[in-house]
Amino acid sequence: MKRLRQAGIDLSVGTLNFLANTGIMLPYILILFQYQKTQSPTYLVALVTVYIARAASIFYTKRFNLRSSTYLIITLVFGALGSLPFALTGSLWWLLVGSVLWGYSAATIWPYFLTVKLNLAQTTPFKMKSVYWVIFLLLAILLGIDLGLKLSFSFSFALLAVMNLVALPGGLLLNEFTHDFYRGQPNQRHGLKQFWRWWLSVIFFAALAVLTTLRKADVPLPAWDTLAIILIALVIALIELYADRRTLHNFKARLLNRGFMLSYVLLFSSFMAYYYWGKLGMYLVFAVYLIGFEGGAGIIKALAHHDPQQQDRLRHQVVIAGHLLVLIPWKWTYLLGLLLIALYIGDDNPTVNQELYESDVVDNDTAIISKYRFSTAGGLLCQLVFFGLLVTISGINNLSLLSFFKPTSTSHWFLYTWAVNWPLALCSLGLALTNLRQQRRLDHSEQN
């Protein structure tokens, strides 16, 4: 009986670990598959809603006086409830409710899971049980069954609801283990304040919803109107950043740079890669990103012979070289450049997590959420610059926006290279150099 109970705990915590690592993408990918299969406006609206809810949730999740372990349980409940409408109905209104709940769960499950892991590391020797790859293999098999039997992904949606419920006991167990961490800590001051920012955020995310729709469907919106929407969203984003100018001052450039690079690699480059490799391009970019993100820390550490100072210098050289390589209009240097950028992100990610968590500029229970908030802001800035460039060049050359997002030929490859890729890469490089200068200045001040 004891062994069976332990197996159940391992399965629950392993499922939680799996959902935390993949949850940000799974809902979006499944709904995207469903939309591509049906071309239904209902699933387009659901897709846009999930995307916007996911982006908005990371900004506004930590507004009440709740522990990260409690928020983790909420994300699992929302994940289960958000999956069910997609498994049971095609009603637009139910799918909208599901999209909002699922978007919140997708955005917040990993940062809260990571926070709980870090909190536990401070107070208990408890280690995460993981059956990660077994669950991943099982999910892949069940997705194959779903596709083979043409079940319209209803089986997969139901499976994700079940997985969130299976992970719930693991979340409750972790909540129990964190009691010692929170004992004696003062209550965090959160709440609903600065209502002007809430109203601005409604306008900002409405603008993002329009832009995301333009990426998926042919909407007859004039170029000047689209540019006006982009400009309004960009101004609001800058106002938000200015309002947070005193928050995480020593980390902000680093986090914005991280988000900008992530968006450049995963969003822009996954489409740009079509002009180099056709339909295979998106998969190549995603594979390169996974290699870099998962292996970056180990690869750069090995190349630096485990010397921290040499590793730091090598990391900086790698990110600069990566940006310079993506400027060369040749497919192999482009791919190598993306790999180097991804390696930098993968190497810097655990470092910034630990440094931010251990810093005294933010309390431990909000450090990781703060990280993802500014990282997401950097990604959204990249998207706005990207859309502005694309709308401008498309308007000048009488091209549809979908000529980039759903290309049928590679005839405009060099146009997109010099008009969109180069400016985006140079913006990202500028942020990277700003970040590196700030880190050197901080390191120098610490040494003195």
N, C-alpha and C positions, 0 to 999 in steps of 0.2 A: 504493500500500500504506500509506504514511504517512497519507494522507488518510482511508483506511478505518479505520485504527487510531484516529485522532483522533475519527472519528464514533462508534466503539464506546465510547470513553471518555466522550464527551459524553452518549451514551444512558445509560450506566451511572450516571454522576454525576447526570444529570437525573432518572433513575428513583429514585435514592436521595433526592434533594431532594423529589420528589413523595411518596414513602412517608413521609419524615420529617414533612412538613406535613399529611398526611391519615391516617397510620397509626393515630393514637389513636382514630379514629372508624370506619374502614373495617371492621375485623373485627366490631365490635359491631353496626354497622348491617346487615351481611350476615347475621349469625346472627339478629338481630332479625327481618329479613324472612323468613328461613326458618322461624322459630318462628311468626310471625303467619300464615304460609301453611299450615303443617302442624298447629299447635297441639299438637305432640308434646312430651311431658314430657322427652324426651331433649334436644331443642334448648333447652328452658327451663333445664335443668341446665347445659348448655353456655354459655348466655347469662349465667347468674349466675356461673359459674366464670370466664369471660372478664372480667366486670366486677370481681370480687373480685381476680383475679390482676393485673389492670391497676392497681387501687388499691394492692395490697400491694407490687407490684414497685418502685414509685417510692420506697418507704420502705427497702427492703432490698437494692437492687441494688448499692450501692457498699460492699460489706462485705469485699471482697478487694482485694489490692494489684495491681489491673489499671488500665491506662490507659483513658481515655474512648474513644480510637480503637479499642482492643481490644474494649471493651464494644459499640461500634457494630457491629463485625463479628459479635459474638455475637447481637445483636438481629436482624440480617438472616438468620442461620442459623436462629434460633428462629422467625422470621416465616415462612420457607419450610417448615420442619418442622411448624409449627402449622397452616398452611393445608392441607396434604395430607390429613389425616384427614377434613376436611369435604368435600374433593373426591372421596375414594375410598370412604368407608364411612359407615354410619349407626350403627356400634357405639358404645355409650355410653362404654365405657372408653377407646377410641381418641380419641373426641371430647373427653373430659376431659383427656387428655394434650395434645391439640392446643390446647385452650382455655387451659391453663396456659402453654404456650409462646407462644401468640399474645398472651395478655394481657401477658406480660413484654415482648414485642417492641413492642406498641402503646404501652405506658406509657413506655418508655425510649428509643425511636428518636429522637424529636425532641430531648430534652435533651442526649443524647450527640452528635447531629449538630450542634446549635448550639454545644456546647462545642468540638468539633473545628474548626468554622468560626472561632470566636473565637481558638483556639490558633494556627491557621494565619495569622490576621491579624497575629499578633505576630512571626512568623518568616519568612514567605514571601509574595511577591506573588501566589501562586496564587489564582485566582478560581474560584468554583463555576460549572461549566457547567450550564445549565438548559434543559431542553425541557419544562418543567413543564406548560404548557397543552396541548401536543401530546399528552402522556401522559394528561392528564386527559380530553381529548376522546376519545382512543382507548379509555380505560377506560369512559367513558359509552356509547360505541357498543357495546362488547362486553357491557356489562351489559344494554343493550337487546336484543341478540341472545339473551342468556341468558334474559331474560324472555319474549321472543317465541317462542322454541323450547321454552319450559317445561322447561328443563334442571335445575330445582331448585337453581340457583345453583352447581352443581358446576363449571361452566365458570368462573365468577367466582372461586371458591375456588382452582381450579387456576391461574388467571391471576395471582392474588396470590402464589402460591408461585413462579411463574416470575419475576414482577417482583422479588421479594426476591433471587432468584439472579442476575438481570440486574444488580441494584444492588451485588452483592457485590464485583465487581472495582473499582467506584468506592470502596467502603469500604476495600479493601486499598490502593488508591492513596493515599487520604487518610491511612491509617496510615503509609505510607512518608513522606509529606510532614511528618508531625508529629515525626519523630525528632529534629530540631533543637530543637524546643520542650522535649522531655523530657530532653535531654542536660544532665547536671550537676544536675538537680533531685533532692532527697532522696526516698527512697521514702516513699509515703504510708502512714500507719499505719491499717490497717483490719483487720477481723477479726470473729470471732464473740465477742461479749462481752455482759455484762448479760443473762444468760439469762432473768431474770424478765421482761424486756421482750418477749422472744420468745414466752413463754407467754401474756402478756397480749395480744399481737398476734393469737395464734391465736383467743382468745376474741372479740376485737374484730372480726376479719374474718368469723368464724362468725356473729356478730350481724348484720353487714352483709349476709351471704348470705341470712339469714332475711328481713330487711327488703326486700332486692331481689326475693326470690321473692314476697313479699306485694304488690309493685308490679305483678307480672306475672300472678299466678294467684290464684284465690279459695281461700285456705287457711283452714280453720276454727280460727284461733288467737284465743283470747279477748283483749279489749282490754287487760286488766290484765297479761297475760303479755307482750304486745307492748310495752307501756310499760316493763315491767321490763327487757326486752332493750335497749330504747333507752337507759334510764337507765344500765345496766351499760356499754354501749358509750360513752356520753357521759363517764362517770367515767374509763374507761380512756383515752379521748382526752385528757382534761384531765391525767391522770397523765403521759402521754407528753409533752405540751407542757411540763409542769413539769420533767420530767427533762431537757428540752432548753432550759431557761430561759436558759442562757448562750450558746446557739448563735444566731448571727445576730441579736443583741439589737437592733441598730438597724434591721433589716429585717423582723423577725418580724411586727409588726402590719401592715405593708404587704402582706406575702405572704399572711397569713391573711385579710386584707380582700379581696385579689384573688381567692383561692379561694372565699370565701363569695359574692362577687358573681357569679362565673362560674357557680356552682351555682344561685344564685337565678335567673339569666337562662336558662341552658340547661336546667336540670332542672325547677324549679318553674314558671317562666313558660311553658315550652313546653306544659305541661298546663293551666295556668290560662288560657292564651290561647284554649282551646276555648270557654270561657264567654263570650268576647267575639266570636269569629269562627267558631266551629264548627271543622270539620276543617282549614280554612285556617290556623287560629291558629298551629299548630306551625311551619308553613313561614314564616309572617310573622316569628315570633320568631327563627328561625334566620337569615333574611335580614337582619334588623336587627342581629343579633349579628355576622354576617360584615362588614357595612358598617362597624360601629363598630370591630371588632377590626382589620380590615385598613386602614381609612382614618382611624382616630382620630388617629394622630400627625400625618398630613398636614393634616387638617381643623383641628385645634386650633392647630397651628403657623401655618397660614394666617390663622385668625381672630385670632391674637395678633400678626400682622405679624412673625413670626419673632423676636420679642423673648422670650428665655428666661424672664425674670422674669414678664412678662405671661402667657406660656404656662403657667407654673406656677400663677399665680393663677386663670386661666381653667379649667384642669384641675380645680382644687379646687371652683370654683363649679359646674362641669358635673356633678360626681358628687353634690353635695348637691342640686342642682335635680332630677337624675334620680330620686333616692330620694323626694323630695317629690311628684313628678309621679305615680309609681306608686301612691301612696297615694290619689289621686283616683279614685273608682270610675267612670271613663269610659274607653272603649276607646282613644280617640286620645291622651289624656294618658298612659295606661298605656304605649302603644307608644312615645311620645316619650320617656318616662322611661327605658324599657329602652334606647332608642337612646343617650341621654346617658350611661347607665352603661357601655354597650359602648364608646362613644367614649373615656371615661375609661380603661377597661381597655386599649384599643388604643393610647392615647397614653402611658400609664404603662409598658406592657410593655417596649418597647425601652430605655427609660430605666433601669428597675430591672435589666434584664439587664446593661447596661453598667456601672452603678454597682456591682452586686454582683460582677461579674467583676473589676473593677479595685480592689475594696476589699481591705484587708489582714486581714479577719476570717475569710477562708476561702481555701484555695488555689484557683488558677484552674481546676484540673481537676475540682473538685467543686462549684464555685459554682452552676452551673445546675441540677445535680441537687438541691442543697440548696434552691434556689428552688422547684423543683417539689414537693419533699417538703412544705414548709410551705404552699404553695399548695393542694396536695391535702388537707392536714389541714384548711385552712379550708373547702374544699368539702365534706368529710365532716362537719364540724361543722354546716354549713348543712343537710345532708341529715338529720342526727339531730334538729335542732331542728324541721325541716319535718315529719318523720315523727311526732315527739312531738305537735306541734300537730294534725296531721291525724288521728292515732289518737284523741286526746282528743275532738275535735269530732265525729268519726264515731261514737264510742261513746256520747256524750251524746245524739246525734240519731238513733241506731239506723240509721246508714248503713254500707254496706260501703266498705272502703278503695278498692275498684275503682270506686266511684261517682265518685271524683275522677280516677283514672288511666284509666278506660275509661267516661267519662260517656255517657249516652244522652239527657240533656236538660240545659238550663241553669237548671233551677229552683232549684238551690242556689248560684247565683252569688254572692249577697251574703253568704251564710253563709261561704263560702270566702274572700271578700274580707276581711271584718272578723276572722275567726277564724284565718286562716292567712296571707294576703298581708300584712296590716298588721303583725302581730308580726314576720314574717320581714324585711320591708322596714325596720322600725325597728331590728331587731338589726343588719342590714347597715349602716344609717346610723350606728349607734353605733360600729361597728368603723371605718367610714370617718372619722368625726370623731376617734376615738382616733389613727388613723393620721396624719391631717392635723396634729393637735397635735404628735405626735412628730416629724414632718418639719420643722415650723416651729422646734421646739426645737433640732433638730440643725443646721438652717441658721443659727440665731442663734448657736449655740456655735461654728460654723465661722467666722462673720464676726468673732467676738471673739477 
